[in-house]
Amino acid sequence: MVSKEVVINNQVGLHARPATFFIQKANEFKSSIWVEKEERRVNAKSLLGVLSLGIVKGTEVRIIADGADENEAIETLSALIDSDFSE
């Protein structure tokens, strides 16, 4: 299991379109992936779960991955966040 702290810096936070990009990318991996904000942890492959965290600009979250491709998943998802969700 690996994890990484990241800060959401895009204008709208992790809502609607950016959340959809994030979830689509998370679903490309076999590993179980979670997003954790404060004490709440949700499945990173679930749109409702991610949206329920109410992540706004400047929020620090932890991405957690566990499985065969966990390192690649963490690096890819954190790079997506760092790029402010540009493809």
C-alpha positions in Angstrom: 0.0 0.0 0.0 1.3 3.4 -0.9 -0.1 6.9 -0.4 0.7 10.5 -1.3 -0.5 13.9 0.0 -1.6 16.3 -2.8 -3.2 19.7 -2.8 -6.0 20.5 -5.2 -5.2 23.8 -6.9 -7.6 24.1 -9.8 -10.3 26.7 -9.6 -13.3 24.5 -9.1 -11.7 21.9 -6.8 -12.6 18.2 -7.4 -16.1 18.7 -8.8 -18.0 17.7 -11.9 -15.6 17.7 -14.8 -12.3 17.4 -12.9 -13.7 14.6 -10.8 -14.8 12.7 -13.9 -11.3 12.9 -15.3 -9.9 11.7 -12.0 -12.3 8.8 -11.7 -11.7 7.7 -15.4 -8.0 7.7 -14.8 -8.4 5.8 -11.5 -10.5 3.2 -13.3 -7.5 2.4 -15.6 -5.7 0.7 -12.7 -6.3 -2.7 -11.2 -5.3 -1.5 -7.7 -7.9 -0.4 -5.1 -7.6 3.4 -4.9 -9.0 5.7 -2.2 -9.1 9.5 -1.7 -8.9 10.6 2.0 -9.9 14.1 3.2 -9.5 14.6 7.0 -11.0 11.4 8.5 -13.2 10.4 5.5 -12.0 7.9 2.9 -13.9 7.1 -0.3 -13.4 4.9 -3.3 -11.5 7.0 -5.9 -13.4 5.1 -8.6 -16.8 6.3 -7.4 -18.1 9.7 -8.7 -20.6 10.0 -5.8 -17.9 9.1 -3.3 -15.4 11.7 -4.6 -18.0 14.4 -4.9 -19.3 13.7 -1.4 -15.9 14.9 0.0 -16.6 18.5 -1.2 -13.0 19.1 -2.2 -12.5 22.8 -3.0 -9.4 24.7 -4.2 -6.6 24.5 -1.7 -7.8 21.3 0.0 -5.1 18.7 0.9 -6.1 15.1 0.3 -4.3 11.8 0.4 -4.4 9.4 -2.5 -4.0 5.7 -1.3 -3.5 2.8 -3.6 -3.1 -0.9 -2.9 -2.5 -3.5 -5.5 -0.3 -4.7 -8.4 0.0 -1.3 -10.1 -0.2 0.9 -6.9 3.0 3.0 -7.6 2.0 3.8 -11.2 -1.6 4.7 -10.0 -0.3 7.1 -7.3 2.2 8.8 -9.7 -0.4 9.1 -12.6 -3.2 10.5 -10.4 -0.9 12.9 -8.5 0.5 14.1 -11.9 -3.1 14.7 -13.1 -3.8 16.8 -10.0 -0.6 18.7 -10.3 -1.4 19.6 -13.9 -4.7 21.1 -12.7 -6.5 18.4 -14.7 -5.2 19.3 -18.2 -4.9 16.4 -20.5 
